[in-house]
Amino acid sequence: MIKEKANQIHFNSIVLDCHNDTMLAVVDPDTGLPKIDIGKDTNLQIDLHKAKKGGLDVGYFAAFSTCEESYEKANSNILALINALYWTRDHNPNSLEIGTTVEEIKDILSTGKMIAVPTIEGAYSLGEENAIELLNQYYDLGVRVIAYVWNPENALGAGTEGCKEKGLTKLGYQVTDEMNRLGMIIDVSHMNEKTFWDVIQYSKAPIIASHSCSSKLCPHVRNLTDEQIIALAESKGLVNINYWWELLGSSQEDVDVKKLVDHIDYVVKLVGIDYVGLGSDFDGASMPVDIQTVGDLPKITLELLERNYTEEDIKKILGLNNLRVMKEVQKIAKVNRKNNIEIIPNIKSGSIIKDKEKLLKAKINKVDAEEADFRIIIGGIEYKSKYSREEKIVYLDEDTNLAKNSFHVITFEVKDHENNISRNTCIFYQ
């Protein structure tokens, strides 16, 4: 009887997973091009069939990067995974859609589709010369959550493997300002404590930990202290409990759904029901013995119900708390994207390009060229552009020397005489 009630609650709730690494398994490790369609049955912890079985409605799909030989290489890795998510959407148009706001998510849910939210884990592509412009390009591509670091430090701050005395850098503060302005959620999972506290004290918007647990229950460098959890709650953010067994208990054989819910219980007792959610780390970590795939998610709801959580409280944990944070972060944003001018690039996003002369142009409709400013941005760097009034085309006016066998992102931007900005941003592989 209780299992039937738990299933009823679970499948009538918005179930949101705040972190997975599934796109890493979708792409070819050598080229970065997508090769596995999760719309089909796979051996992955998340595919669309398993997600439907488990009642997953919204997944935050991470584009992962860590220390690379260059910012360009890290950017290529991130773009490969974002591109793979759109490729997955395009191959499964009846069952998956990209969502970037709470309103979009609810509209898409009414169609019966699952929602994917693009996120980034490890902003190792952001440097002094490209950070702000590239961050805006990521925003154009639908990215709404960014974890500044993985474990090693980078140009923004220090991770769990970084120097304990190092925190948020000058560039990290600038990126935080821009994240707040754009309405992108800051993710503190993997930060060291100094970077964590710098971000908490500086950000004007709520903050999340997308996949972390309580260090009081399981001492681990990746877990959060009571003080950190309290600070996240005070920011009106939340901590999303990671399913990785090493963050939940001492041995994999002993870690099950009960251990996972122990961490939920702990956060609820410490700061309240409004500040905890779920961040599985599916396809990026080893899971509890009884939660091997996304298809096992109803077991969490059953365990919560057996511990006398109310239906309202369960719905908050399963997804509503994260949707609240998304809404609050975006509410204070100040994004100027009118997109009232039609911009038609010569390429479709996701294209494999051999002749770069074809890709560095875009048709511009409905604009007074004499009262408009044009920009072309590639990988966060602005290049010289020209506009042909006869052809109504904006095009690149200098060589780019783009790396071969890499992913790139190009933005065509038009600002009209009222300073309204229209943009079209595409990923391409060269």
N, C-alpha and C positions, 0 to 999 in steps of 0.2 A: 504493500500500500504506500509506504513512504517513498519507495523507488519510483512509483508511478507519479506521485506528487512532485518529486524532484525533477523528473523528466518534463513534466508539464511546466514547471517554473523555468527550467533551463531553456527549453525550446520556445518559450514565450518571452525570453529576455534578449536584449542586445548583448551578445557575447563578443568581447573585444580582447585580442591578444596584442600586448604592447611591444612585443619583440620576437622576431624569428629571423633565421639566416637561410631560408629556403632558396633564395635566388642564387646563393653561392653554389648550390648543387645543380641549379638549372643551366648554368653557363659552362662552356668548354673551358677548362682551366688554362689551356694554351692560348686560345684566341679571345676569350671573353664573350664570344658569340653564343646566343642561347641554343640549347640542344635538347633539353628535356621539357616536355609539355606536362605540367602538373594537372592539366585537365584530364589526363589519362591516369590509370592506376600506376603507382610507382612504389618504390621501397623507401621513399622519403617519409619523414614524420608529418609533413604537411603536403597533401595534394587536395584537389578540389572535392574529390569523392570522400576522402576522410574528413575534410572540413565540414561537409554537409552532414555526415554521420555524427560528428561531434558538436554540431550546432554552432560552429564558429561563423560569426557574421562579419566581423571586421578584423583584419590582420594588418599590423604595422610591419611591412616588409623592409628589412634593413639592407642598405648598400654598404658593405663593409670595406674598410681600408685600414692599413697600418703603415708603419715606416716603409717608405720606398726610396729608390734612388733619386726621385724628383717629385715635385708637386704634380707635374704633368702625368707621371705614371700613376700616382694615387688617384688623380682625377679620372684617368682612363678606367681604372678599376671600379670606381664609384659609378661612372656613367654606364659601364657594362651591365651592372646589376639593376640600375634604374631602367635601362633599355630592355633588359630581360623581363622586368615586371610588365612593361607596356606590351612587349611581344606576347607574354602570357595572356594579357587581357585581350589582345587582338585575335589570338587563337581560340579564345573561349568567350565570345561576345555575349552569349546567353547566360553565362554563369558568373562572370567576374567583371567588376568595373573599378576604376580609380576614383577615390573620394578624398576631398581635401578640406571639407567643412562639415560641421554637424548637420546642417541643412541638406547638403548633398548626400551625406551618409543615410539620413532618414528617407530621403526620396528614393535612393537606390534600393534600400531595403524593401521598400514597398513593391519593387519589381521582382523580388525573390533572388536577386543576385548577391553574391558575397562582395565585400568592399575591401580593396587593398589601398593602404595609405603608404606612399613612399617615405622612407626615413633614411638617415645616414648614421652609421656607427663608426666613428673615427674620422674626423675632418682633417686628414693628413694632406689633403689637396689645397688647403687654404694657407697662403703665405702673404707676406707684406704687399706684394704687387698685385695680387689677384683676388684677395679674400672677399671684399665687399661686392664686387661685380659678379664673382662666381657664386657667391651666396644667393644673389638675386636670380641668377640663372637656375640654380637648384630650386628656388621657389617657383619659378616659371614651370619647371618640370613636375611640380606637385609635391615636392619634399616639404613636410610639415613638422618633422622632428629631427634634431641633430644632436648626437652625443659627440662632444668636442674631441674626446680622446678614446682610444682603446686602452691598452695597458701602457705602452711607451709614451713619453711626452712628445709634444709637437709644438708648432708655432703658436698655439692658443693657450696651452697649459700643460700640466703634468698629470699623467695617469698613475695607476697603482704601481707601476714599475719605475716611475720617475722619482726624482729627488724629493724628499718629504718637505724640504724648505721651499721648493718652487711651487708657485700657484698660477693663477691666471696672468697671462702676459698682457702687455699693452695692446697687442693685436686682439687678444682674447676679450678684452673689455670692449674694443670697437665692434667685434663680432657680436657680442652680447647686446649692445645697443641696436645693431641692425636686426638681430633676431627678434628683439622686442618690437621694433618698428614694423617688421614684416608679418608678425604674428606666427612665428615659428617656435615650437616648443623646445626648450633647452632640456637635454637629458644628461643627468649627472652620473649615471652608471659608468663605472671604470675610472672616474676621477680619483686622484688622491685627495686627502682631506683638505689640504691647503687650497687646491683648486676648487673643490666643492664649496668651501666657506666663502671664497672670493665671489663665486657665482651667486650663491644664495644672498649675500649681502648687497650685491650690485643690481641684479636683475629686477626689473619692475613688473615682471609677469610671473605667474605660477610656473613651477619647475617640477619635473618628474624624474624619478629613477625608473627606467624602462624595464630593467630586469636585475633586481637586487633583493637581498633578504636581510634578516636581522642578525647582526653579529653577536648579540646577547645569546641567541639560541644556537648559532653556529659560527664560532670565531673564524673568519676568513677575510682576507684583505679586500675582497670584492663586496663584502656585506657592509651594512650601514649601522652605525652606533645609534643608541637611543636619541642622542642629541641631534644627529643628522635627520632621523625620521621625524622628530618634532619640528625641526626647521623646515622640512619639506611641507609638512602640514600647515605650518604658519604662513608659508608662501601661497597657500591654497592649492598646492600641488599634491602629489601622492607618490607612494612607492609601489611598484608592480613586482609581485613575488615571482622570482625566477624558479623554474622547475629543475634546474641542474642539480643533481643529487649532492654535489660537493658543497653547494651553498645551503643545503637543507639539513644535512646530518653528517655523521662520521664514517658511515660505510654504505655503499650502494645497495647492498642486500637489505639493509634496514630502513631505507628511505622509500616511503610510499605516500599516498595521497594524504594520509593523516599527518605526516611530518610537514607536508606542504601547507596544509590548513593550520597547523600549529603556528606557522609564521604569519599567516593572515590573522589568526587570533591575537597574536602578540601585538601586531601593529594596531588592530582595532582597540585593544585594551589600553594601549599607550596613547593614541591620538584620536581615535574615533573611527566610525564606519565610513566616513567620507574620504578617507585618505589612503585607501589601499585598492589595488587592482591586480591584474594578471599579466605577466610578461614571460612567456614560456621558455624562450631560447631554443625552440624547436629547430632541428637541423643544424644546431650549433653546439649541442652539448648532450651528454648522457642523461637520460630521464629516470624518474622514479620507477620502481618495479611494476607498478600498476598504471602508469600513465606513459605509455610508450609512444603514442602518436596523438594527433589532434582529435582523433576519434574517441579518445578516452575522456574528453573534457566533462561529460555529464557526471563522472565520478566526483569531481570537485563540488558540484552543486549538491549531490547526494550527501557528501560529508558535511557541507555547511548546514544543510537542513537537519541532519542528525545531531548537530551541535546547537540546534534551536535558533539559528539565524532566521529572521523573518524573510518573507518573500521580497519585501522592499529592500532590505539590507543585501540580500543575495544579488538582486538586480544591480545595485550600486557596485558591488565587488566585480561582477561579471563584465560590466561595461560602462555603466552610467557615470561613474566617477571620472573615467578617462574622457568621456565626451564632455563633461562639465569643464575639465581643464582646457580641452581644445577650444571650447566656446569662449572661455574667459581670456585665454591668451590672444585669440583672434579679435576679441571685442576691443582691446586696447591698441590694436595695430593701426598703423597709418600708412596704408599701401596705396600708391597712386598708379592704378592700372585700369584706365578707362576702356582700352581696347576698342575704341570707336573708329579706328582706321584699319582697313583691311590690309594685312600683310601676307603675301603668298610667296614663301621661299621656293626656290627651284628644286628643292629636295623634300622628301617626306622623312619625318623623324624616324630614325632607325636604319636609314639607308647605308649601304656599303658603297662608298664613292671611290672611283679610280681617277676621274678627271675633276680636280678641285675647281677648275674654272666654272663648272656647272653649278657648284654648290654655293658660291659666294655671291649670289644675287637673290633679290626678292622683288616681286612686283608690289607696288604700293598703290592702293586705290583710295579714292575719296580723301584727298589731301591737297591743300594749297602749298605747293613746294616752296614758295617764297616765304612762307610764314611757318616753316617746320624745320626742325633739326633732326638729322639722321645719324644713327650710330650702328656700328657692327662690332659685336663683342664675341671673342672666341676664347674659351677657357678662362674667363675672368679678365682678359686683356682687351682694351679697346683698340681697334685698328682704324686707319684712315679710310673713309668711305666717300663715295661720290653718288650724286643723284642725276639720272638722265630724265629731263622733263619730257623729251619726245617719247621715250619708251616707258616712262613711269617706273623705272627700275633703280634701286639702290644697290651698289656693288662695291666690292673691296678695291682699294686703290693702293695696296702695297702687298708685298709677298709675306706669307705667313710661316713658311718652313715648318709645317705641322709634322709631328712624328708619324711614321708609318706604322701600320698594324696596331693602331690605337683608336680609342674612342675620343671624340671631341664634342663640344657643345658650342653652337653658334646662335647668337641672338641678333635679330634685326629689330631696331627700335626707332619709333617716330614720336617726337614730342611736338604737339601743335602749338599754336600761338597762345593758347590758354594754359600751357604747361601740362596738358593731359598726355599721359604716356600710353602708347600702344606698343606691344611687343609680340614677337613670335620666336620661340626658342626651340631648336631641334638638336637631337643627338645624331651624330653620324660616325661611321667607322671608315677609317682610311688606312 
